[in-house]
Amino acid sequence: MLLGMWDEGSKTLTIRRPNGQTYKVPGTYITQGGYRVLGVETVGNEVHVLTAPGTNIRPSRRVKFTDSGIYKGSSGI
C-alpha cells in the first residue's frame, strides 16, 4: 500500500512504496507561497498533498507527486 506522510517539524513529505522503499521530498513545492499542509492522500500511484493559504481551514490546492517522489504539479480544488 502506498503511503504519504507529512512531517511538519522538518517540512518534509515521506513517501513509502508497497515494497518498503521510502523517498523524502523537501516541502519547497508544497509550502511555496505561504501555504500550509492540511492533509495527505494517496490516489492510485500518486500522493496528493492538500494545502491552504495562511488561516484557511479548507484545502484550496492539491500538490501531486509520483510514488517515487517526482513533482507532478499542482491544481486548485
N, C-alpha and C positions, 0 to 999 in steps of 0.2 A: 504494500500500500504506500503510495506517495504521500509524503508528509512535509508541510511547511511550517516553520516556527519562527516567530519574530522575537528578538532579544532587544528590549527597549534600552537596557543599560549600554550595550555596545553598538546599538543601531545596526544590527546585522540580521539578515534573513538566512536561516539554515534550512536547506532542502535535503530531505533524506529519501533516497530511492528505495524501491522494494528489495533490491539486492544488498542493501546496507550501506551503499556509498553515500557520503554526505558532501554537500557543497555549501560554502559560506559566501554570501553575497553582501557586499557593503551596502548600506542603506542610502547611498548617494542618489540613485534614481527614484527611490521610494519617497524620501522626505524632502526632495527638492521643491523649493518654493514655499517652505513653511508648512508642509503637510505633516500630519501625524498618522500613525498606523492604528486602525480600529479593528482589523481582523485579517486573517489569512485563511484561504480556502483552496482546495485542490479541485481542478476541473480537468478530468482526463489525465493527460500527461503534462499539464501546466499547473503552476502555482500562481494564484491571484492574490494580491495584497490590496485590501480595501483601505483607502485613505480619505482624510478630510482635512480641510484647512483649519488652523487655529482652534477656535472654540466650537466648531460644528460637532454635533453628536451623531450625525448621519453621514455615511460614506458618500463621497461625490466623485471619486476617481478609483479606477481599477488598474493596478500596475501588474503586468504579466511577465512571467519567467518560465522558461522551459524546465524540464525535470533535471537538467544539468546546470541550471543557474544562468542561462543566457537570457538577457533582457529582450523582451518581445514588444515593448511599447506600453503605452497606457491609453485608457479611454475613459470618458465620462460615464457615470452610471445613470 
